[in-house]
Amino acid sequence: MPTIERINGYQNELVAIRHDLHAHPEIGFEEHRTSDIVAKLLEGWGIKVHRGLGGTGVVGELTGKHNGNKRVGLRADMDALPILEQTGLPYASKIPGKMHACGHDGHTTMLLGAARYLAETRDFAGTAVFVFQPAEEGLGGARAMLKDGLFEKFPCDEIYGMHNAPNRMPGRVSVFPGAAMAGADFFDITVKGRGSHGARPQESRDPIIVITAITQALQTIVSRNVHPQQAGVVSVTQIHAGAAYNVIPAEATISGTVRAFSDSVRAQVKKRMTEIANGIAAAFEVEVKVDIRDVFTVLENHPEQTDAYAEAAREIAGADNVSTKPEPVMGSEDFADMLRAIPGAYCWVGHAGDKPVHNPEYTFDDAMIPLGASVMARIVEKRLKATGV
């Protein structure tokens, strides 16, 4: 069965929505305009709307025309990134330094397409819950919605999410059980030494020497501590120290990220980071502060919901265009926190484009909008299938 014909009929309208969202990107917890648009559209389709969950989140509820008590959630993220767009598109970002460089404008649009179709047909038994989440890009939007009682106020028996994938075959849907995306920690390590004139280093406790030694030593953690059959990444992505050519500064800081597919590996890496930093600091007679923060949970798909999602995708995209081969992604996604709360699954949909996400030249492929919307709509129809009618 191809993409849902009724949704295909919305394509021009959905593309217009996506281009408008793209031209007006909003970063995490600032998605006021986006939330207004989402809420207005949902209300116009007869969907009950709730605002303010997790700050700028929007939740829609729609009851099917058949009797049923089960509730299925669909989730999309809405936030943009602090990136200066370089696509040259006619609908490029109008906000300097902000860009939908991860396709969340497309995710929001696809969920809107699914919501409109389900509102018009209502051929299901139970309730569909549409979750439009703020602040996915490392700011804790999912956790904010959960803290505000997302699943207490809007119970779901299961929930499904989706991400575009310019690095995968166009039109191909990928979903598999188990660990699918890495958990992530962000870290800052600050060394406090003693500053001096650059011509008199003997009077200093040079924090730059110490922080570079720590940086090099961190790269041994995965290769010499983590089991070779388990994945882990430690990346130092920032170094901050000094402000003059002739001054040895008193302080230096490095920042970065830790990624792994298991909480035990993350704990092991964090322990070794702290031990290494403290040991090197002691050797150089300086002070060190290590701050490691849990930002993303390991995203783990549940087996039953993964199988159901794959079957729904086969009906829409065709069996040859659905992959259930495990291909874990070292990137992270805070939908993982929702999957820790209730069962569900997360998939990727491939599309045309040679620029990766988080790139200033990244472009979302509008051709995938009906496909993503159709898969989301179909999983609701399948999981809330009416019986005896």
C-alpha positions in Angstrom: 0.0 0.0 0.0 1.5 3.4 -0.9 1.4 6.6 1.2 -2.1 7.5 2.2 -3.8 9.3 -0.7 -5.6 11.7 1.5 -2.4 12.8 3.1 -0.8 13.2 -0.4 -3.6 15.7 -1.1 -2.4 17.9 1.8 1.2 18.0 0.5 1.2 21.5 -0.8 -0.3 22.9 2.3 2.0 20.9 4.5 5.1 22.1 2.6 3.9 25.7 3.0 3.6 25.1 6.8 7.1 23.6 6.8 8.6 26.5 4.9 7.0 29.0 7.2 8.4 27.2 10.3 11.8 27.0 8.6 11.9 30.7 7.9 11.0 31.5 11.6 13.2 29.1 13.7 13.0 29.2 17.5 15.5 27.5 19.8 14.6 25.5 22.9 11.9 26.8 25.2 11.4 29.8 22.9 9.0 28.1 20.5 6.2 30.5 21.1 5.3 31.2 17.5 5.7 27.6 16.5 3.4 26.5 19.4 0.8 29.1 18.4 0.8 27.7 14.9 0.5 24.1 16.0 -2.2 24.8 18.5 -4.3 26.9 16.0 -4.1 24.2 13.3 -5.0 21.4 15.7 -7.9 23.3 17.1 -9.1 24.0 13.6 -9.2 20.3 12.9 -11.3 19.7 16.0 -8.6 18.3 18.2 -8.6 19.2 21.9 -5.5 21.3 22.6 -3.5 21.8 25.8 -0.7 24.4 26.1 2.3 25.1 28.3 3.5 21.6 29.2 7.2 21.7 29.5 7.1 25.4 28.9 6.2 25.7 25.2 4.9 22.2 24.6 1.6 21.4 22.9 -0.5 18.3 23.4 -3.5 17.4 21.3 -6.1 14.7 22.1 -8.4 13.1 19.5 -10.9 10.3 20.2 -11.8 7.9 17.4 -15.3 7.2 16.2 -15.2 3.6 17.5 -15.3 2.6 21.2 -12.0 1.9 22.8 -9.9 2.7 25.9 -6.4 2.4 24.6 -4.3 5.5 24.0 -1.4 5.9 21.6 0.9 8.8 21.5 2.8 10.4 18.6 5.6 12.8 19.3 7.5 15.4 17.3 10.1 18.0 18.3 9.8 21.7 17.4 13.1 23.5 18.3 15.8 24.8 16.0 19.6 25.2 16.5 21.9 28.2 17.1 23.4 27.9 13.6 23.7 30.5 10.9 22.0 29.1 7.8 23.9 28.9 4.5 21.5 27.2 2.2 20.4 30.1 0.1 16.9 28.8 0.0 14.1 31.3 -0.7 12.5 30.3 2.6 15.8 30.3 4.5 15.9 31.5 8.2 14.9 35.1 8.7 16.5 34.9 12.2 20.3 35.4 12.1 22.1 32.7 13.9 19.1 30.4 14.2 18.3 27.5 11.8 16.2 24.4 11.5 19.4 22.4 10.8 18.0 19.1 12.2 14.7 19.0 10.4 12.5 19.5 13.4 10.3 21.8 11.2 9.8 18.7 9.1 9.0 16.5 12.1 6.4 19.0 13.3 4.9 19.2 9.9 4.7 15.4 9.5 2.9 15.0 12.8 0.5 17.8 11.8 -0.2 15.9 8.6 -1.0 12.7 10.5 -3.1 14.6 13.0 -5.2 16.3 10.3 -5.8 12.9 8.5 -6.8 11.2 11.8 -9.1 14.1 12.7 -10.9 13.9 9.4 -11.2 10.1 9.3 -11.3 9.1 13.0 -11.3 5.5 11.9 -9.8 4.1 15.1 -11.0 3.0 18.6 -9.5 4.9 21.5 -7.5 8.1 21.7 -4.6 9.5 19.8 -2.3 11.8 21.7 -0.2 14.3 19.7 2.9 15.5 21.6 4.7 18.5 20.2 7.9 18.8 22.3 10.1 21.8 22.9 13.9 21.9 23.5 15.1 18.5 22.2 18.6 19.8 21.4 20.3 19.2 24.7 18.0 21.4 26.8 15.8 18.7 28.3 12.5 19.3 26.7 11.3 15.8 27.1 12.2 15.8 30.8 10.4 19.1 31.3 7.2 17.7 29.8 7.5 14.6 31.9 8.2 16.7 35.0 5.0 18.6 34.2 3.1 15.3 34.3 2.8 14.5 30.6 1.8 10.9 31.0 -0.2 11.5 34.2 -2.3 14.2 32.5 -2.4 12.6 29.1 -1.9 8.8 29.7 -0.5 6.8 26.8 -0.2 3.0 26.5 2.6 3.5 24.1 4.3 6.3 22.1 6.1 6.6 18.7 8.7 9.1 17.4 10.4 9.7 14.1 13.5 11.4 12.7 14.6 12.3 9.2 17.8 10.8 7.9 19.7 12.4 5.0 22.4 9.8 5.3 20.0 6.9 4.5 18.3 5.8 1.4 15.4 8.0 0.4 12.1 6.6 1.3 13.6 3.9 3.5 12.3 3.4 7.0 14.6 2.0 9.7 13.5 0.7 13.0 15.0 -2.0 15.3 14.6 -3.1 18.9 17.0 -2.4 21.7 19.6 0.4 22.1 19.1 2.6 19.0 20.8 5.9 20.1 23.5 6.6 22.6 23.1 8.2 26.0 25.1 11.4 26.5 26.8 13.4 29.2 28.1 16.9 28.8 31.2 17.8 30.9 33.3 20.8 32.0 36.7 20.3 33.6 38.3 23.5 35.0 41.9 23.7 36.3 42.7 26.6 38.7 46.5 27.2 38.8 48.5 30.3 39.3 49.0 33.0 36.7 52.2 34.9 35.9 54.0 36.9 33.3 54.6 34.9 30.1 58.3 35.6 30.6 58.4 34.2 34.1 56.7 30.8 33.8 58.6 29.5 36.9 56.3 31.7 39.0 53.1 30.1 37.6 51.2 26.9 38.0 50.3 26.8 34.3 46.8 25.5 33.9 47.2 25.2 30.1 49.9 22.6 30.5 47.6 20.7 32.9 44.4 21.0 30.9 46.2 19.7 27.7 47.6 16.8 29.7 44.1 15.9 30.9 42.8 16.3 27.3 45.3 13.8 26.0 44.8 11.4 28.9 41.0 11.3 28.4 41.5 9.8 25.0 42.9 6.6 26.7 39.7 5.9 28.6 37.7 4.1 25.9 40.8 2.4 24.3 42.2 1.1 27.6 39.1 0.8 29.9 36.0 0.1 28.0 35.5 -3.5 26.7 36.5 -3.6 22.9 33.0 -5.0 22.1 31.2 -2.1 23.7 31.1 1.4 22.1 32.0 4.6 23.8 33.1 8.1 22.7 34.8 10.9 24.7 35.1 14.1 22.7 36.7 17.3 23.9 35.0 20.0 21.9 36.0 23.3 23.6 39.2 24.7 25.2 39.1 28.1 27.0 42.1 29.7 28.5 43.9 33.1 28.5 43.3 36.5 26.9 46.7 37.9 26.2 50.0 36.9 24.5 52.2 37.7 27.5 50.1 36.3 30.3 50.0 32.8 31.6 46.4 32.6 32.8 45.3 31.3 36.2 42.5 29.1 34.9 41.7 26.9 31.9 38.7 24.8 31.0 37.8 22.0 28.6 34.3 20.9 27.7 32.8 18.1 25.7 30.6 15.0 25.6 30.6 11.4 26.5 28.5 8.9 24.5 27.7 5.2 25.0 25.0 2.7 24.4 24.8 1.5 28.0 24.6 3.2 31.4 27.3 1.0 32.8 29.8 2.2 30.2 28.8 5.8 30.8 29.4 5.3 34.6 32.7 3.7 33.9 33.9 6.5 31.7 32.7 9.2 34.1 34.6 7.5 37.0 37.8 7.4 35.0 37.5 11.0 33.8 37.3 12.2 37.4 40.2 10.0 38.6 42.4 11.1 35.7 41.7 14.8 36.2 42.3 14.6 39.9 45.5 12.6 39.5 47.0 14.9 36.9 46.0 18.0 39.0 47.7 16.5 42.0 50.9 15.9 40.0 51.0 19.5 38.9 49.9 21.0 42.3 46.8 22.7 41.0 43.1 22.5 41.8 40.6 20.9 39.4 36.8 20.8 39.3 35.0 18.1 37.2 31.4 18.6 36.3 29.7 15.8 34.3 26.0 16.1 33.6 23.5 13.5 32.4 21.8 15.1 29.4 20.4 12.2 27.2 19.2 8.8 28.2 20.1 5.8 26.1 17.3 5.4 23.6 15.9 1.8 23.7 13.1 0.7 21.4 10.6 -1.8 22.9 10.3 -5.1 20.9 6.5 -5.2 20.5 6.2 -1.6 19.5 9.2 -1.9 17.2 7.5 -4.8 15.4 4.3 -2.9 15.1 6.0 0.2 13.8 7.9 -1.8 11.2 4.6 -3.4 10.0 2.9 -0.1 9.7 5.9 1.2 7.7 5.8 -1.8 5.4 2.1 -1.0 4.6 3.1 2.5 3.6 6.6 2.3 2.2 6.6 -1.3 1.0 8.5 -4.3 2.5 11.6 -3.6 0.5 11.9 -0.1 1.9 11.8 -1.1 5.6 14.9 -2.2 7.5 14.9 -3.8 10.9 18.7 -4.4 10.9 20.3 -3.0 14.0 22.2 0.2 13.1 22.7 2.1 16.4 23.4 5.8 16.1 26.0 7.4 18.4 24.0 10.6 18.4 21.4 11.2 21.1 17.7 12.0 21.3 15.7 12.9 24.4 12.6 10.9 23.2 14.6 8.3 25.1 13.2 9.6 28.4 9.7 9.1 27.1 10.6 5.5 26.2 11.8 5.0 29.7 8.4 6.1 31.0 6.2 4.0 28.7 6.7 1.5 25.8 7.3 2.7 22.3 9.6 2.9 19.3 11.6 5.4 17.3 12.3 5.2 13.6 14.3 7.0 10.9 13.1 7.9 7.4 15.7 8.4 4.7 15.5 11.3 2.3 17.5 13.0 -0.5 20.3 15.4 0.5 24.1 15.3 0.8 24.5 17.5 3.9 24.2 16.0 7.4 22.0 17.3 10.1 23.5 20.2 12.2 25.2 21.5 9.1 24.6 25.1 8.0 23.8 23.8 4.5 21.5 21.0 5.6 18.2 20.9 3.7 15.1 18.9 4.6 13.5 16.9 1.7 9.8 18.0 1.4 9.1 14.8 -0.6 9.3 12.8 2.6 6.5 14.6 4.4 3.6 12.4 3.1 5.6 9.3 3.9 6.4 10.3 7.5 2.9 11.5 8.1 1.4 8.3 6.6 3.5 6.0 8.8 2.5 7.9 11.9 -1.1 7.9 11.0 -1.0 4.2 10.1 0.6 3.1 13.5 -2.4 4.8 15.3 -4.9 3.0 13.0 -3.2 -0.3 13.5 -2.6 -0.1 17.3 -6.1 1.4 17.9 -7.8 -0.9 15.4 -11.5 -1.2 15.8 -13.0 -4.7 16.2 -16.4 -5.9 15.4 -17.2 -3.2 12.9 
